[in-house]
Amino acid sequence: MGPLGWPEIIIILVVLLLLFGAKRLPEMGRSLGRGMREFKDAVTTSEPEPKEVTTAPTPTPVTQASTTEPPAQPQPQPKSENA
């Protein structure tokens, strides 16, 4: 028993056409292709992705204001040239 030849494939396709009809076969092919693609994506992306190192701006220390002083006004941030 070797691999399927052309006569066997044609017989299988004719049987599928008789069982499911001409409208249903393309839908079945699309869903099979989608399922295979999702499986392939799930298998190839199962490896953990490397995390990118991002440089976060250093937060400014918050000082405790005395109760007699009004709250400090926030200072405007300088605009970044990259943005």
C-alpha positions as CSV (number, residue, x, y, z in Angstrom):
1,M,0.0,0.0,0.0
2,G,1.8,3.1,-1.2
3,P,0.8,6.7,-1.3
4,L,-2.4,7.7,-3.0
5,G,-2.3,8.0,-6.8
6,W,-4.3,10.2,-9.1
7,P,-7.1,7.6,-9.6
8,E,-7.6,7.3,-5.9
9,I,-7.7,11.0,-5.3
10,I,-10.2,11.5,-8.1
11,I,-12.5,8.8,-6.7
12,I,-12.3,10.4,-3.2
13,L,-13.1,13.9,-4.7
14,V,-16.1,12.5,-6.6
15,V,-17.4,10.8,-3.4
16,L,-17.0,14.0,-1.4
17,L,-18.8,15.9,-4.2
18,L,-21.7,13.5,-4.1
19,L,-22.0,13.5,-0.3
20,F,-21.6,17.2,0.4
21,G,-22.5,19.0,-2.8
22,A,-20.8,21.7,-4.8
23,K,-21.7,24.6,-2.5
24,R,-20.4,22.9,0.7
25,L,-17.0,21.7,-0.5
26,P,-15.4,25.2,-0.9
27,E,-16.6,26.1,2.6
28,M,-15.1,22.9,4.0
29,G,-11.8,23.6,2.3
30,R,-11.7,27.2,3.7
31,S,-12.5,26.0,7.2
32,L,-9.9,23.2,7.0
33,G,-7.3,25.8,5.8
34,R,-8.1,28.2,8.6
35,G,-7.8,25.4,11.1
36,M,-4.5,24.3,9.8
37,R,-3.2,27.9,9.8
38,E,-4.3,28.5,13.4
39,F,-2.7,25.2,14.5
40,K,0.6,26.2,12.7
41,D,0.5,29.7,14.3
42,A,-0.1,28.1,17.8
43,V,2.7,25.7,17.4
44,T,5.2,28.2,16.1
45,T,4.4,30.9,18.6
46,S,4.4,28.6,21.6
47,E,8.0,29.8,22.4
48,P,8.1,32.7,24.8
49,E,8.7,35.9,23.0
50,P,11.7,37.9,24.2
51,K,10.7,41.0,26.2
52,E,11.9,44.3,24.8
53,V,13.8,46.4,27.3
54,T,12.3,49.8,27.5
55,T,13.7,52.7,29.4
56,A,11.1,54.2,31.7
57,P,11.5,57.8,32.9
58,T,12.7,58.0,36.5
59,P,9.9,59.1,38.7
60,T,10.6,62.3,40.7
61,P,10.5,61.8,44.4
62,V,7.5,63.1,46.2
63,T,8.2,65.3,49.2
64,Q,5.7,65.7,52.0
65,A,4.5,69.2,52.1
66,S,3.6,70.8,55.5
67,T,0.0,71.5,56.2
68,T,0.6,75.3,56.1
69,E,1.9,75.3,52.5
70,P,-0.4,75.2,49.5
71,P,0.0,72.1,47.3
72,A,2.7,72.4,44.7
73,Q,1.7,73.1,41.2
74,P,2.8,70.4,38.7
75,Q,5.7,71.5,36.5
76,P,5.2,71.2,32.7
77,Q,7.2,68.4,31.2
78,P,9.6,69.3,28.4
79,K,8.5,67.9,25.0
80,S,10.5,65.1,23.6
81,E,12.0,65.5,20.2
82,N,11.2,61.9,19.3
83,A,7.5,62.3,19.7
